[in-house]
Amino acid sequence: MWEQGAPETLQRCLEENQELRDAIRQSNQILRERCEELLHFQASQREEKEFLMCKFQEARKLVERLGLEK
């Protein structure tokens, strides 16, 4: 037996459920985008570190060579 107002309550629950699903989808999309940004940032930081390590090694070799020339 349906209570008075039960169809409205069910409809309201279904609407709230859909709103929550939409909010979760939107939140997941934002998190995916942020994750993508972080992965790009991490890759650029790794490239910069490799570049700086290479320059550091070049500078170290130059200092060693100049020390030997003294």
N, C-alpha and C positions, 0 to 999 in steps of 0.2 A: 504494500500500500504506500502511496505517495503522500507525504505530509504536505500541508498547505505551504507553498513557497519553495518546495524542494527543487522543482525545475529551475527556478531562478538561482538558487544556491549552487546547483550543479553548473549552470551556465557561467556564473561568476567564478567558480573554481576553475573551469576550463579556460576562461579568459585570463585569469591570474597565472595559470600554468603556462599558457602561451607567452605571456609577458615575461615570465621568468626564463623560459627557453630562449626568447629573443635577447634578453639581457645577457644570458650566459654566452650565446653565440657572439654577441658584440664584444664581450669581455675577452673571449678566446681569440677573436680576430685581433684585438688590440695587443694581447700578449704575444701572438705570433709575429706581429709587426715589430714589437719591441725586441723580441728575440732575434729577428732578422737584423735589426739595427745593431744589436750587441755583437752578433757574429761578424758583421762587416767591420765594426770598430775593432774587434779583436784581431781580425786579419790585418787591418791597417797598422795596428800597434806592433804586430809581429814583423811586418815588413819594415817598419821604421827601426825596430830593434836590430834586425839583421843588417840594415844599412849602417846604423851607428856602430855596431860591432865591427863591421868591415872597415869603416873609417878609423876606428880605434886601433885595429890591428895594423893598418897602414901607418898610423902615427907612431905606434910602438916600434915598428921596423925602422922608420926614419930616425927615431931617437937612438936606437941601437947602432945604426950605421954611423950617425954623427958622433956617437961616443967612441966608436972604433977609429974614426978619422982623427980624433984629437991627439 
